[in-house]
Amino acid sequence: EDKVVQSPLSLVVHEGDTVTLNCSYEVTNFRSLLWYKQEKKAPTFLFMLTSSGIEKKSGRLSSILDKKELSSILNITATQTGDSAIYLCAGLNYGGSQGNLIFGKGTKLSVKP
Amino acid sequence: EPEVTQTPSHQVTQMGQEVILRCVPISNHLYFYWYRQILGQKVEFLVSFYNNEISEKSEIFDDQFSVERPDGSNFTLKIRSTKLEDSAMYFCASSPDSGEQYFGPGTRLTVT
């Protein structure tokens, strides 16, 4: 059975700290690994990683995929209170003609002022 | 910036009733999806849709569920006879190329 496991499940840091969120996956016909930020409702797309070892960056956020270790990390530097959210990792497979996402439980990040 | 929209934001229905959840995907996207999230649990895949056909469906998507793209903009999820366990947040998502998926704000369905 496909699964995506995230750690830690929750994390409390102070503004300015750097955090690393972990994701491991076992996904049949794996295609890509996606990261989302979920605040109140909709998951908001952050990154899609398909190739191993190539870092993707967006501002203070960065992420990298290790296909040998079947894992990915999401780094957030100089955290701000606005980074408080649940961060979701999802594996995209080649199911059917368009694939679907298998989500982890998420890491709940709380950034204290 | 284009967004996926969903209506209603909250739907309360009685067990056994039919509900239709509506989504307007991003206009130039071709691939559509429904997911659900039961409170406190993972987001789960329900169904994917492309070229007016279901591409794949999960075990959750049984005969009580159906999807339709009735016109060029809407994408709907129908639950024929709701059960208590159908209470969840339902997310619609769309993708331009079956890669990254963009999610709508969700419809919270409460079955009483």
Interface residues (C-beta under 8 A of the other chain):
Chain A: S32 L34 Y36 K41 A42 P43 T44 F45 M48 L88 A90 L92 G95 G96 S97 Q98 G99 N100 L101 I102 F103 G104 K105 G106
Chain B: V4 Y31 Y33 Y35 Q41 K42 V43 E44 F45 S48 Y50 S55 E56 S58 M89 F91 S95 S98 G99 E100 Q101 Y102 F103 G104 P105 G106
